[in-house]
């Protein structure tokens, strides 16, 4: 691509690099100049304009941006019409966005003219939201570089839409616990599920006793739910505590106790039969973001959650401090 100032009478067929105001109005940068434009410039007394002129091995900015967006676009995403060297991707439904960071980085490293920006991997997006933007920095890109960049992308982004979960929610309580606290916890968990496109579960409330919990878990599993949730009256302190012990006694398997996400450290990831089960951390009683949200989002998107997945949540896992937290991270000075 050739870039620079040329005399007005040599500008036909070039791309205007900087907007020019004439008596007839503004000619915006990026405009492919015609004889009519040039005549207007001359009438305005302009002798020179700054332009970009594409060579035979160059691809125009809009065409190149569309090629990048097309290469990265996987299922659940749609491509918008490119304009001014930019082409956006939007979600077709609410869900979790999977992003192959290595592929995006490889494409961005091919040539400085070619860029693509995305949210983080596993970003939760609503329907119709911006999922990526491909931007060509100058007015054209080298064809060979574009070929390498698009080859690196290979549908590096996919949206996994949320699908309804039929959940069983079991809540334990102790004698000193207020009804309002129990109701608040049920409401917070139900609201989370509803926000993910699932129905609010009918909660079963019982005493915080292992034997009673074993029985209720067995009853709940007779209905073959997609997900079993247990909101324990007290925070889980060990694999041998009431809730995990009851889940194990009912035939479940504990895959991981604890996660490197705060709030949310005391989540228990388990399974009973083929049904995923979560013993929720106490912070799930609050509507504020916590580690349980990340796990529920993946399950609603029908993505697996393994102990290795939980272990990988530490970077970015230090979330906002909850107001009124019983044991804040920092005590007031």
Secondary structure, DSSP 4 states (H G I P E B T S, - for coil): -EEEEEEGGG-TTSEESS-EEETTEEE-TT-B--HHHHHHHHHTT--EEEEEE--TTEEEHHHHHHHHHHHHB-TTEEEPPPBTTEEEEEESSSEEEEE-HHHHHHHHTT-TTEEEEE--TTEEE-TT-EEEEEEESSSEEEHHHHHHHHHHHSS-EEEEE-----EEEEEEE-TTS-HHHHHHHHHHHHHHHHHTT-PPP-EEEEES-HHHHHHHHHHHHTT--SEEEEE-SS---STTSHHHHHHHHTTEEEEEE--S-BS-TT-EEEEETTEEEEEE-GGGGSSS--HHHHHHHHHHTT----HHHHHTT-TT-B-PPPTT-TT-SS---
